Amino acid sequence: MTELVREVSENDQLRADIYQLLAALLRSQPSAELLQFLANLEVDAKDDSEMTKAWLSLKLAANQFTSEQLEDEYFNIFYGVGSGEIMPYGSWFMTGSLMDKPLALLRQDLQQLGFEREEDVKEPEDHVAALCEVMGTLILEAPGYRQLAFYQRHIGSWIERFCTNLAKTPSAAFYATVAQLAKSFFEVEANEFEQLQLDIPVNCPGSEAEKAEAEKAEAEKIEPTTSELAS
Protein backbone atom coordinates (compact mmCIF):
# COMPACT_ATOMS: atom_id res chain seq x y z
CA MET A 1 0.00 0.00 0.00
CA THR A 2 1.11 3.54 -0.66
CA GLU A 3 -1.06 5.55 1.72
CA LEU A 4 0.04 8.68 3.50
CA VAL A 5 1.19 8.18 7.07
CA ARG A 6 -1.67 8.89 9.45
CA GLU A 7 -2.06 9.00 13.18
CA VAL A 8 -3.07 5.62 14.59
CA SER A 9 -5.03 5.40 17.84
CA GLU A 10 -4.13 2.90 20.55
CA ASN A 11 -7.34 1.00 19.82
CA ASP A 12 -6.60 0.75 16.10
CA GLN A 13 -3.06 -0.44 16.82
CA LEU A 14 -4.46 -3.16 19.08
CA ARG A 15 -6.98 -4.19 16.40
CA ALA A 16 -4.25 -4.37 13.78
CA ASP A 17 -2.07 -6.46 16.11
CA ILE A 18 -4.90 -8.94 16.70
CA TYR A 19 -5.52 -9.23 12.97
CA GLN A 20 -1.85 -10.03 12.44
CA LEU A 21 -1.87 -12.55 15.31
CA LEU A 22 -4.89 -14.32 13.83
CA ALA A 23 -3.18 -14.28 10.43
CA ALA A 24 -0.12 -15.98 11.91
CA LEU A 25 -2.19 -18.62 13.74
CA LEU A 26 -4.35 -19.38 10.70
CA ARG A 27 -1.49 -19.38 8.18
CA SER A 28 0.36 -22.28 9.84
CA GLN A 29 0.84 -23.92 13.19
CA PRO A 30 2.36 -21.47 15.71
CA SER A 31 6.09 -21.47 16.20
CA ALA A 32 7.67 -22.15 19.59
CA GLU A 33 8.32 -18.41 19.90
CA LEU A 34 4.69 -17.51 19.24
CA LEU A 35 3.48 -20.11 21.73
CA GLN A 36 5.84 -18.68 24.32
CA PHE A 37 4.50 -15.19 23.62
CA LEU A 38 0.93 -16.39 24.08
CA ALA A 39 1.78 -18.31 27.21
CA ASN A 40 3.25 -15.17 28.78
CA LEU A 41 0.35 -12.86 27.96
CA GLU A 42 -0.80 -10.61 30.77
CA VAL A 43 -4.59 -10.89 30.91
CA ASP A 44 -6.87 -9.18 33.42
CA ALA A 45 -8.72 -12.17 34.85
CA LYS A 46 -11.15 -9.83 36.64
CA ASP A 47 -12.61 -8.75 33.30
CA ASP A 48 -15.44 -11.15 32.47
CA SER A 49 -15.86 -10.10 28.83
CA GLU A 50 -15.95 -12.78 26.13
CA MET A 51 -12.73 -11.42 24.67
CA THR A 52 -10.91 -11.77 27.98
CA LYS A 53 -12.22 -15.31 28.42
CA ALA A 54 -10.92 -16.11 24.95
CA TRP A 55 -7.47 -14.68 25.73
CA LEU A 56 -7.29 -16.74 28.94
CA SER A 57 -8.26 -19.92 27.08
CA LEU A 58 -5.66 -19.28 24.38
CA LYS A 59 -2.99 -18.57 27.00
CA LEU A 60 -3.77 -21.82 28.81
CA ALA A 61 -3.70 -23.79 25.57
CA ALA A 62 -0.36 -22.26 24.59
CA ASN A 63 1.10 -23.70 27.80
CA GLN A 64 -0.17 -27.18 26.99
CA PHE A 65 1.00 -27.74 23.41
CA THR A 66 4.26 -27.70 21.51
CA SER A 67 4.70 -26.48 17.96
CA GLU A 68 5.43 -30.04 16.86
CA GLN A 69 2.14 -31.29 18.33
CA LEU A 70 0.22 -28.49 16.64
CA GLU A 71 1.73 -29.29 13.25
CA ASP A 72 -0.49 -32.40 13.09
CA GLU A 73 -3.54 -30.56 14.41
CA TYR A 74 -3.15 -27.76 11.88
CA PHE A 75 -2.62 -30.21 9.01
CA ASN A 76 -5.68 -32.28 9.90
CA ILE A 77 -7.93 -29.21 10.19
CA PHE A 78 -6.84 -27.25 7.14
CA TYR A 79 -5.38 -29.83 4.73
CA GLY A 80 -5.95 -33.43 5.78
CA VAL A 81 -5.46 -36.46 3.60
CA GLY A 82 -7.47 -35.52 0.55
CA SER A 83 -9.19 -32.57 2.20
CA GLY A 84 -9.20 -30.78 5.52
CA GLU A 85 -11.96 -30.49 8.07
CA ILE A 86 -12.69 -26.89 7.08
CA MET A 87 -12.21 -24.73 3.99
CA PRO A 88 -10.46 -21.50 5.05
CA TYR A 89 -11.50 -19.55 1.96
CA GLY A 90 -13.91 -16.67 1.62
CA SER A 91 -15.27 -17.88 -1.74
CA TRP A 92 -16.21 -21.21 -0.22
CA PHE A 93 -18.22 -19.62 2.57
CA MET A 94 -19.88 -17.09 0.28
CA THR A 95 -20.75 -19.33 -2.68
CA GLY A 96 -19.94 -22.93 -1.74
CA SER A 97 -17.28 -23.05 -4.45
CA LEU A 98 -13.57 -22.31 -4.70
CA MET A 99 -12.07 -19.84 -7.16
CA ASP A 100 -15.47 -18.22 -7.66
CA LYS A 101 -16.56 -14.65 -8.43
CA PRO A 102 -15.76 -13.33 -4.90
CA LEU A 103 -12.09 -14.22 -5.45
CA ALA A 104 -12.01 -12.35 -8.75
CA LEU A 105 -13.54 -9.28 -7.09
CA LEU A 106 -11.07 -9.57 -4.22
CA ARG A 107 -8.14 -9.64 -6.63
CA GLN A 108 -9.42 -6.49 -8.32
CA ASP A 109 -9.76 -4.70 -4.98
CA LEU A 110 -6.33 -5.80 -3.79
CA GLN A 111 -4.79 -4.48 -6.99
CA GLN A 112 -6.57 -1.16 -6.60
CA LEU A 113 -5.41 -0.92 -2.98
CA GLY A 114 -1.80 -1.55 -3.98
CA PHE A 115 -1.33 -5.08 -2.62
CA GLU A 116 0.83 -7.42 -4.69
CA ARG A 117 0.81 -11.21 -4.49
CA GLU A 118 4.13 -12.69 -3.43
CA GLU A 119 5.54 -15.24 -5.85
CA ASP A 120 6.14 -17.92 -3.20
CA VAL A 121 2.56 -17.79 -1.86
CA LYS A 122 0.55 -20.78 -3.07
CA GLU A 123 -2.76 -20.15 -1.31
CA PRO A 124 -5.39 -18.00 -3.07
CA GLU A 125 -5.90 -14.47 -1.83
CA ASP A 126 -9.20 -15.26 -0.09
CA HIS A 127 -7.52 -17.51 2.49
CA VAL A 128 -8.67 -16.27 5.89
CA ALA A 129 -5.08 -15.63 7.01
CA ALA A 130 -4.38 -13.44 3.97
CA LEU A 131 -7.58 -11.45 4.56
CA CYS A 132 -6.60 -10.86 8.19
CA GLU A 133 -3.19 -9.61 7.04
CA VAL A 134 -4.81 -7.16 4.64
CA MET A 135 -7.21 -5.87 7.29
CA GLY A 136 -4.35 -5.35 9.73
CA THR A 137 -2.56 -3.24 7.14
CA LEU A 138 -5.66 -1.27 6.16
CA ILE A 139 -6.39 -0.31 9.76
CA LEU A 140 -2.92 1.22 10.07
CA GLU A 141 -2.62 2.79 6.64
CA ALA A 142 -6.01 3.30 4.97
CA PRO A 143 -8.88 5.71 5.66
CA GLY A 144 -11.94 4.38 7.42
CA TYR A 145 -14.16 4.16 4.36
CA ARG A 146 -11.70 1.79 2.66
CA GLN A 147 -11.46 -0.38 5.77
CA LEU A 148 -15.24 -0.55 5.94
CA ALA A 149 -15.67 -1.35 2.24
CA PHE A 150 -13.09 -4.15 2.31
CA TYR A 151 -14.49 -5.68 5.50
CA GLN A 152 -18.08 -5.62 4.29
CA ARG A 153 -17.27 -6.92 0.83
CA HIS A 154 -14.80 -9.68 1.67
CA ILE A 155 -15.06 -10.68 5.35
CA GLY A 156 -18.11 -9.57 7.29
CA SER A 157 -20.72 -11.83 5.69
CA TRP A 158 -19.05 -15.16 6.52
CA ILE A 159 -16.34 -14.82 9.17
CA GLU A 160 -18.61 -15.70 12.10
CA ARG A 161 -19.62 -18.95 10.40
CA PHE A 162 -15.97 -19.74 9.79
CA CYS A 163 -15.14 -19.27 13.48
CA THR A 164 -18.09 -21.43 14.57
CA ASN A 165 -17.15 -24.20 12.12
CA LEU A 166 -13.48 -24.07 13.11
CA ALA A 167 -14.36 -24.59 16.76
CA LYS A 168 -16.40 -27.67 15.81
CA THR A 169 -13.78 -29.42 13.67
CA PRO A 170 -12.97 -32.88 15.08
CA SER A 171 -9.26 -32.21 15.47
CA ALA A 172 -9.56 -28.79 17.10
CA ALA A 173 -8.01 -28.61 20.56
CA PHE A 174 -5.64 -25.66 20.51
CA TYR A 175 -7.47 -24.31 17.49
CA ALA A 176 -10.76 -24.37 19.37
CA THR A 177 -9.29 -21.56 21.50
CA VAL A 178 -8.10 -19.75 18.36
CA ALA A 179 -11.67 -19.96 17.06
CA GLN A 180 -12.97 -18.64 20.38
CA LEU A 181 -10.67 -15.62 20.21
CA ALA A 182 -11.47 -14.99 16.54
CA LYS A 183 -15.20 -15.15 17.12
CA SER A 184 -15.04 -12.78 20.10
CA PHE A 185 -12.82 -10.40 18.18
CA PHE A 186 -14.98 -10.32 15.06
CA GLU A 187 -18.07 -9.68 17.15
CA VAL A 188 -16.32 -6.57 18.46
CA GLU A 189 -15.20 -5.71 14.93
CA ALA A 190 -18.77 -5.90 13.65
CA ASN A 191 -19.74 -3.25 16.20
CA GLU A 192 -16.66 -1.21 15.32
CA PHE A 193 -17.55 -1.14 11.64
CA GLU A 194 -21.22 -0.48 12.35
CA GLN A 195 -20.19 2.63 14.23
CA LEU A 196 -17.72 3.56 11.51
CA GLN A 197 -20.48 3.29 8.93
CA LEU A 198 -22.58 5.76 10.91
CA ASP A 199 -19.64 8.16 11.24
CA ILE A 200 -18.65 8.23 7.55
CA PRO A 201 -20.31 11.03 5.51
CA VAL A 202 -22.37 9.80 2.58
CA ASN A 203 -20.25 11.86 0.18
CA CYS A 204 -16.86 10.74 1.44
CA PRO A 205 -14.26 9.73 -1.18
CA GLY A 206 -15.17 6.42 -2.75
CA SER A 207 -18.77 6.38 -1.52
CA GLU A 208 -21.66 5.49 -3.78
CA ALA A 209 -23.16 8.94 -3.22
CA GLU A 210 -19.98 10.62 -4.40
CA LYS A 211 -19.81 8.42 -7.51
CA ALA A 212 -23.42 9.24 -8.36
CA GLU A 213 -22.77 12.96 -7.96
CA ALA A 214 -19.70 12.75 -10.17
CA GLU A 215 -21.60 10.90 -12.89
CA LYS A 216 -24.43 13.42 -12.73
CA ALA A 217 -22.02 16.34 -13.01
CA GLU A 218 -20.32 14.71 -15.97
CA ALA A 219 -23.67 14.15 -17.71
CA GLU A 220 -24.73 17.75 -17.14
CA LYS A 221 -21.46 19.20 -18.36
CA ILE A 222 -22.18 21.78 -21.10
CA GLU A 223 -19.98 21.66 -24.15
CA PRO A 224 -18.44 25.09 -24.97
CA THR A 225 -19.87 26.94 -27.96
CA THR A 226 -17.84 27.87 -31.03
CA SER A 227 -17.66 31.49 -29.91
CA GLU A 228 -16.42 30.46 -26.48
CA LEU A 229 -13.72 28.31 -28.04
CA ALA A 230 -12.68 31.21 -30.28
CA SER A 231 -12.33 33.53 -27.32
KOLKELUM-48235 format. One record per residue (C-alpha): residue number from 1; residue in three letters; y, z, x. Coordinates in nm, 4 decimals. Example, Ala and Ser with C-alpha at 12.3 -4.5 7.8 and 13.67 -1.06 7.14 Angstrom:
{seq=1 type=Ala north=-0.4500 up=0.7800 east=1.2300}
{seq=2 type=Ser north=-0.1060 up=0.7140 east=1.3670}
This chain:
{seq=1 type=Met north=0.0000 up=0.0000 east=0.0000}
{seq=2 type=Thr north=0.3545 up=-0.0662 east=0.1109}
{seq=3 type=Glu north=0.5546 up=0.1721 east=-0.1058}
{seq=4 type=Leu north=0.8678 up=0.3504 east=0.0036}
{seq=5 type=Val north=0.8176 up=0.7074 east=0.1194}
{seq=6 type=Arg north=0.8886 up=0.9447 east=-0.1668}
{seq=7 type=Glu north=0.9003 up=1.3179 east=-0.2064}
{seq=8 type=Val north=0.5624 up=1.4594 east=-0.3065}
{seq=9 type=Ser north=0.5396 up=1.7836 east=-0.5028}
{seq=10 type=Glu north=0.2900 up=2.0554 east=-0.4133}
{seq=11 type=Asn north=0.1001 up=1.9824 east=-0.7343}
{seq=12 type=Asp north=0.0754 up=1.6104 east=-0.6603}
{seq=13 type=Gln north=-0.0442 up=1.6816 east=-0.3064}
{seq=14 type=Leu north=-0.3163 up=1.9077 east=-0.4455}
{seq=15 type=Arg north=-0.4189 up=1.6405 east=-0.6977}
{seq=16 type=Ala north=-0.4366 up=1.3778 east=-0.4247}
{seq=17 type=Asp north=-0.6461 up=1.6106 east=-0.2074}
{seq=18 type=Ile north=-0.8937 up=1.6696 east=-0.4903}
{seq=19 type=Tyr north=-0.9232 up=1.2966 east=-0.5525}
{seq=20 type=Gln north=-1.0028 up=1.2440 east=-0.1849}
{seq=21 type=Leu north=-1.2546 up=1.5308 east=-0.1875}
{seq=22 type=Leu north=-1.4320 up=1.3828 east=-0.4888}
{seq=23 type=Ala north=-1.4276 up=1.0429 east=-0.3184}
{seq=24 type=Ala north=-1.5978 up=1.1911 east=-0.0123}
{seq=25 type=Leu north=-1.8616 up=1.3735 east=-0.2193}
{seq=26 type=Leu north=-1.9379 up=1.0699 east=-0.4349}
{seq=27 type=Arg north=-1.9376 up=0.8178 east=-0.1491}
{seq=28 type=Ser north=-2.2275 up=0.9844 east=0.0365}
{seq=29 type=Gln north=-2.3917 up=1.3191 east=0.0844}
{seq=30 type=Pro north=-2.1470 up=1.5710 east=0.2356}
{seq=31 type=Ser north=-2.1468 up=1.6205 east=0.6094}
{seq=32 type=Ala north=-2.2151 up=1.9590 east=0.7666}
{seq=33 type=Glu north=-1.8407 up=1.9899 east=0.8323}
{seq=34 type=Leu north=-1.7508 up=1.9235 east=0.4688}
{seq=35 type=Leu north=-2.0112 up=2.1727 east=0.3480}
{seq=36 type=Gln north=-1.8675 up=2.4323 east=0.5841}
{seq=37 type=Phe north=-1.5192 up=2.3625 east=0.4502}
{seq=38 type=Leu north=-1.6393 up=2.4080 east=0.0925}
{seq=39 type=Ala north=-1.8314 up=2.7215 east=0.1777}
{seq=40 type=Asn north=-1.5165 up=2.8783 east=0.3250}
{seq=41 type=Leu north=-1.2859 up=2.7956 east=0.0354}
{seq=42 type=Glu north=-1.0612 up=3.0770 east=-0.0799}
{seq=43 type=Val north=-1.0894 up=3.0914 east=-0.4585}
{seq=44 type=Asp north=-0.9181 up=3.3416 east=-0.6866}
{seq=45 type=Ala north=-1.2166 up=3.4849 east=-0.8717}
{seq=46 type=Lys north=-0.9833 up=3.6644 east=-1.1153}
{seq=47 type=Asp north=-0.8746 up=3.3301 east=-1.2607}
{seq=48 type=Asp north=-1.1148 up=3.2472 east=-1.5437}
{seq=49 type=Ser north=-1.0103 up=2.8828 east=-1.5858}
{seq=50 type=Glu north=-1.2777 up=2.6129 east=-1.5951}
{seq=51 type=Met north=-1.1417 up=2.4667 east=-1.2730}
{seq=52 type=Thr north=-1.1770 up=2.7981 east=-1.0910}
{seq=53 type=Lys north=-1.5306 up=2.8423 east=-1.2223}
{seq=54 type=Ala north=-1.6106 up=2.4951 east=-1.0918}
{seq=55 type=Trp north=-1.4682 up=2.5730 east=-0.7473}
{seq=56 type=Leu north=-1.6743 up=2.8938 east=-0.7292}
{seq=57 type=Ser north=-1.9924 up=2.7076 east=-0.8258}
{seq=58 type=Leu north=-1.9278 up=2.4378 east=-0.5655}
{seq=59 type=Lys north=-1.8573 up=2.6996 east=-0.2991}
{seq=60 type=Leu north=-2.1816 up=2.8808 east=-0.3772}
{seq=61 type=Ala north=-2.3791 up=2.5565 east=-0.3698}
{seq=62 type=Ala north=-2.2265 up=2.4585 east=-0.0356}
{seq=63 type=Asn north=-2.3697 up=2.7798 east=0.1098}
{seq=64 type=Gln north=-2.7175 up=2.6986 east=-0.0173}
{seq=65 type=Phe north=-2.7737 up=2.3405 east=0.0995}
{seq=66 type=Thr north=-2.7701 up=2.1506 east=0.4264}
{seq=67 type=Ser north=-2.6480 up=1.7961 east=0.4697}
{seq=68 type=Glu north=-3.0044 up=1.6864 east=0.5431}
{seq=69 type=Gln north=-3.1289 up=1.8330 east=0.2140}
{seq=70 type=Leu north=-2.8490 up=1.6645 east=0.0223}
{seq=71 type=Glu north=-2.9291 up=1.3253 east=0.1726}
{seq=72 type=Asp north=-3.2400 up=1.3091 east=-0.0490}
{seq=73 type=Glu north=-3.0562 up=1.4415 east=-0.3543}
{seq=74 type=Tyr north=-2.7762 up=1.1876 east=-0.3154}
{seq=75 type=Phe north=-3.0211 up=0.9010 east=-0.2622}
{seq=76 type=Asn north=-3.2280 up=0.9901 east=-0.5683}
{seq=77 type=Ile north=-2.9212 up=1.0187 east=-0.7929}
{seq=78 type=Phe north=-2.7250 up=0.7137 east=-0.6845}
{seq=79 type=Tyr north=-2.9830 up=0.4734 east=-0.5375}
{seq=80 type=Gly north=-3.3427 up=0.5781 east=-0.5950}
{seq=81 type=Val north=-3.6462 up=0.3604 east=-0.5458}
{seq=82 type=Gly north=-3.5522 up=0.0549 east=-0.7474}
{seq=83 type=Ser north=-3.2570 up=0.2203 east=-0.9185}
{seq=84 type=Gly north=-3.0780 up=0.5520 east=-0.9204}
{seq=85 type=Glu north=-3.0487 up=0.8072 east=-1.1958}
{seq=86 type=Ile north=-2.6890 up=0.7079 east=-1.2694}
{seq=87 type=Met north=-2.4733 up=0.3988 east=-1.2212}
{seq=88 type=Pro north=-2.1499 up=0.5053 east=-1.0462}
{seq=89 type=Tyr north=-1.9553 up=0.1957 east=-1.1498}
{seq=90 type=Gly north=-1.6666 up=0.1617 east=-1.3913}
{seq=91 type=Ser north=-1.7876 up=-0.1738 east=-1.5266}
{seq=92 type=Trp north=-2.1209 up=-0.0217 east=-1.6213}
{seq=93 type=Phe north=-1.9616 up=0.2570 east=-1.8223}
{seq=94 type=Met north=-1.7086 up=0.0277 east=-1.9881}
{seq=95 type=Thr north=-1.9326 up=-0.2679 east=-2.0750}
{seq=96 type=Gly north=-2.2927 up=-0.1737 east=-1.9944}
{seq=97 type=Ser north=-2.3050 up=-0.4455 east=-1.7280}
{seq=98 type=Leu north=-2.2312 up=-0.4697 east=-1.3572}
{seq=99 type=Met north=-1.9844 up=-0.7162 east=-1.2069}
{seq=100 type=Asp north=-1.8224 up=-0.7657 east=-1.5473}
{seq=101 type=Lys north=-1.4654 up=-0.8428 east=-1.6558}
{seq=102 type=Pro north=-1.3331 up=-0.4900 east=-1.5756}
{seq=103 type=Leu north=-1.4222 up=-0.5445 east=-1.2094}
{seq=104 type=Ala north=-1.2350 up=-0.8749 east=-1.2013}
{seq=105 type=Leu north=-0.9284 up=-0.7091 east=-1.3542}
{seq=106 type=Leu north=-0.9575 up=-0.4221 east=-1.1070}
{seq=107 type=Arg north=-0.9640 up=-0.6628 east=-0.8136}
{seq=108 type=Gln north=-0.6494 up=-0.8319 east=-0.9424}
{seq=109 type=Asp north=-0.4703 up=-0.4984 east=-0.9763}
{seq=110 type=Leu north=-0.5804 up=-0.3794 east=-0.6333}
{seq=111 type=Gln north=-0.4477 up=-0.6987 east=-0.4786}
{seq=112 type=Gln north=-0.1157 up=-0.6601 east=-0.6567}
{seq=113 type=Leu north=-0.0918 up=-0.2976 east=-0.5411}
{seq=114 type=Gly north=-0.1550 up=-0.3975 east=-0.1800}
{seq=115 type=Phe north=-0.5084 up=-0.2623 east=-0.1334}
{seq=116 type=Glu north=-0.7419 up=-0.4689 east=0.0830}
{seq=117 type=Arg north=-1.1210 up=-0.4490 east=0.0813}
{seq=118 type=Glu north=-1.2686 up=-0.3426 east=0.4135}
{seq=119 type=Glu north=-1.5240 up=-0.5849 east=0.5543}
{seq=120 type=Asp north=-1.7915 up=-0.3198 east=0.6143}
{seq=121 type=Val north=-1.7790 up=-0.1862 east=0.2561}
{seq=122 type=Lys north=-2.0782 up=-0.3071 east=0.0549}
{seq=123 type=Glu north=-2.0151 up=-0.1315 east=-0.2765}
{seq=124 type=Pro north=-1.8004 up=-0.3070 east=-0.5394}
{seq=125 type=Glu north=-1.4467 up=-0.1828 east=-0.5905}
{seq=126 type=Asp north=-1.5258 up=-0.0087 east=-0.9199}
{seq=127 type=His north=-1.7512 up=0.2490 east=-0.7521}
{seq=128 type=Val north=-1.6269 up=0.5888 east=-0.8673}
{seq=129 type=Ala north=-1.5628 up=0.7013 east=-0.5083}
{seq=130 type=Ala north=-1.3435 up=0.3971 east=-0.4384}
{seq=131 type=Leu north=-1.1452 up=0.4556 east=-0.7578}
{seq=132 type=Cys north=-1.0863 up=0.8190 east=-0.6596}
{seq=133 type=Glu north=-0.9610 up=0.7045 east=-0.3190}
{seq=134 type=Val north=-0.7162 up=0.4639 east=-0.4806}
{seq=135 type=Met north=-0.5867 up=0.7286 east=-0.7215}
{seq=136 type=Gly north=-0.5353 up=0.9729 east=-0.4348}
{seq=137 type=Thr north=-0.3242 up=0.7145 east=-0.2556}
{seq=138 type=Leu north=-0.1265 up=0.6157 east=-0.5658}
{seq=139 type=Ile north=-0.0311 up=0.9761 east=-0.6391}
{seq=140 type=Leu north=0.1216 up=1.0074 east=-0.2921}
{seq=141 type=Glu north=0.2794 up=0.6637 east=-0.2619}
{seq=142 type=Ala north=0.3295 up=0.4968 east=-0.6006}
{seq=143 type=Pro north=0.5712 up=0.5657 east=-0.8879}
{seq=144 type=Gly north=0.4381 up=0.7422 east=-1.1935}
{seq=145 type=Tyr north=0.4155 up=0.4363 east=-1.4161}
{seq=146 type=Arg north=0.1786 up=0.2662 east=-1.1705}
{seq=147 type=Gln north=-0.0384 up=0.5774 east=-1.1459}
{seq=148 type=Leu north=-0.0551 up=0.5939 east=-1.5240}
{seq=149 type=Ala north=-0.1353 up=0.2244 east=-1.5670}
{seq=150 type=Phe north=-0.4150 up=0.2314 east=-1.3091}
{seq=151 type=Tyr north=-0.5683 up=0.5500 east=-1.4486}
{seq=152 type=Gln north=-0.5619 up=0.4292 east=-1.8082}
{seq=153 type=Arg north=-0.6920 up=0.0829 east=-1.7269}
{seq=154 type=His north=-0.9676 up=0.1665 east=-1.4797}
{seq=155 type=Ile north=-1.0682 up=0.5347 east=-1.5055}
{seq=156 type=Gly north=-0.9575 up=0.7288 east=-1.8106}
{seq=157 type=Ser north=-1.1833 up=0.5693 east=-2.0720}
{seq=158 type=Trp north=-1.5161 up=0.6524 east=-1.9052}
{seq=159 type=Ile north=-1.4819 up=0.9170 east=-1.6337}
{seq=160 type=Glu north=-1.5699 up=1.2103 east=-1.8612}
{seq=161 type=Arg north=-1.8954 up=1.0396 east=-1.9622}
{seq=162 type=Phe north=-1.9745 up=0.9793 east=-1.5974}
{seq=163 type=Cys north=-1.9268 up=1.3478 east=-1.5145}
{seq=164 type=Thr north=-2.1435 up=1.4565 east=-1.8091}
{seq=165 type=Asn north=-2.4199 up=1.2124 east=-1.7146}
{seq=166 type=Leu north=-2.4071 up=1.3105 east=-1.3479}
{seq=167 type=Ala north=-2.4587 up=1.6758 east=-1.4357}
{seq=168 type=Lys north=-2.7673 up=1.5812 east=-1.6400}
{seq=169 type=Thr north=-2.9420 up=1.3672 east=-1.3780}
{seq=170 type=Pro north=-3.2878 up=1.5077 east=-1.2971}
{seq=171 type=Ser north=-3.2210 up=1.5473 east=-0.9256}
{seq=172 type=Ala north=-2.8788 up=1.7097 east=-0.9565}
{seq=173 type=Ala north=-2.8612 up=2.0565 east=-0.8015}
{seq=174 type=Phe north=-2.5662 up=2.0514 east=-0.5639}
{seq=175 type=Tyr north=-2.4308 up=1.7489 east=-0.7470}
{seq=176 type=Ala north=-2.4367 up=1.9371 east=-1.0756}
{seq=177 type=Thr north=-2.1563 up=2.1498 east=-0.9295}
{seq=178 type=Val north=-1.9750 up=1.8365 east=-0.8097}
{seq=179 type=Ala north=-1.9965 up=1.7056 east=-1.1674}
{seq=180 type=Gln north=-1.8642 up=2.0383 east=-1.2973}
{seq=181 type=Leu north=-1.5624 up=2.0205 east=-1.0672}
{seq=182 type=Ala north=-1.4994 up=1.6544 east=-1.1465}
{seq=183 type=Lys north=-1.5155 up=1.7119 east=-1.5205}
{seq=184 type=Ser north=-1.2779 up=2.0100 east=-1.5043}
{seq=185 type=Phe north=-1.0397 up=1.8182 east=-1.2822}
{seq=186 type=Phe north=-1.0318 up=1.5060 east=-1.4980}
{seq=187 type=Glu north=-0.9681 up=1.7146 east=-1.8075}
{seq=188 type=Val north=-0.6567 up=1.8456 east=-1.6321}
{seq=189 type=Glu north=-0.5711 up=1.4929 east=-1.5198}
{seq=190 type=Ala north=-0.5899 up=1.3649 east=-1.8772}
{seq=191 type=Asn north=-0.3250 up=1.6202 east=-1.9742}
{seq=192 type=Glu north=-0.1215 up=1.5316 east=-1.6659}
{seq=193 type=Phe north=-0.1141 up=1.1638 east=-1.7551}
{seq=194 type=Glu north=-0.0479 up=1.2350 east=-2.1217}
{seq=195 type=Gln north=0.2634 up=1.4234 east=-2.0188}
{seq=196 type=Leu north=0.3560 up=1.1507 east=-1.7721}
{seq=197 type=Gln north=0.3287 up=0.8929 east=-2.0478}
{seq=198 type=Leu north=0.5759 up=1.0912 east=-2.2576}
{seq=199 type=Asp north=0.8163 up=1.1238 east=-1.9644}
{seq=200 type=Ile north=0.8231 up=0.7553 east=-1.8650}
{seq=201 type=Pro north=1.1030 up=0.5515 east=-2.0314}
{seq=202 type=Val north=0.9800 up=0.2579 east=-2.2372}
{seq=203 type=Asn north=1.1856 up=0.0184 east=-2.0253}
{seq=204 type=Cys north=1.0738 up=0.1442 east=-1.6861}
{seq=205 type=Pro north=0.9729 up=-0.1178 east=-1.4257}
{seq=206 type=Gly north=0.6416 up=-0.2748 east=-1.5167}
{seq=207 type=Ser north=0.6382 up=-0.1524 east=-1.8767}
{seq=208 type=Glu north=0.5490 up=-0.3776 east=-2.1661}
{seq=209 type=Ala north=0.8944 up=-0.3220 east=-2.3155}
{seq=210 type=Glu north=1.0621 up=-0.4402 east=-1.9979}
{seq=211 type=Lys north=0.8416 up=-0.7506 east=-1.9813}
{seq=212 type=Ala north=0.9244 up=-0.8362 east=-2.3424}
{seq=213 type=Glu north=1.2963 up=-0.7959 east=-2.2772}
{seq=214 type=Ala north=1.2753 up=-1.0174 east=-1.9698}
{seq=215 type=Glu north=1.0904 up=-1.2886 east=-2.1599}
{seq=216 type=Lys north=1.3423 up=-1.2727 east=-2.4433}
{seq=217 type=Ala north=1.6342 up=-1.3006 east=-2.2023}
{seq=218 type=Glu north=1.4714 up=-1.5971 east=-2.0324}
{seq=219 type=Ala north=1.4146 up=-1.7710 east=-2.3666}
{seq=220 type=Glu north=1.7748 up=-1.7139 east=-2.4725}
{seq=221 type=Lys north=1.9201 up=-1.8360 east=-2.1463}
{seq=222 type=Ile north=2.1778 up=-2.1105 east=-2.2183}
{seq=223 type=Glu north=2.1656 up=-2.4155 east=-1.9979}
{seq=224 type=Pro north=2.5086 up=-2.4974 east=-1.8438}
{seq=225 type=Thr north=2.6941 up=-2.7958 east=-1.9867}
{seq=226 type=Thr north=2.7868 up=-3.1025 east=-1.7843}
{seq=227 type=Ser north=3.1491 up=-2.9914 east=-1.7657}
{seq=228 type=Glu north=3.0459 up=-2.6477 east=-1.6422}
{seq=229 type=Leu north=2.8305 up=-2.8039 east=-1.3725}
{seq=230 type=Ala north=3.1211 up=-3.0280 east=-1.2683}
{seq=231 type=Ser north=3.3532 up=-2.7320 east=-1.2328}
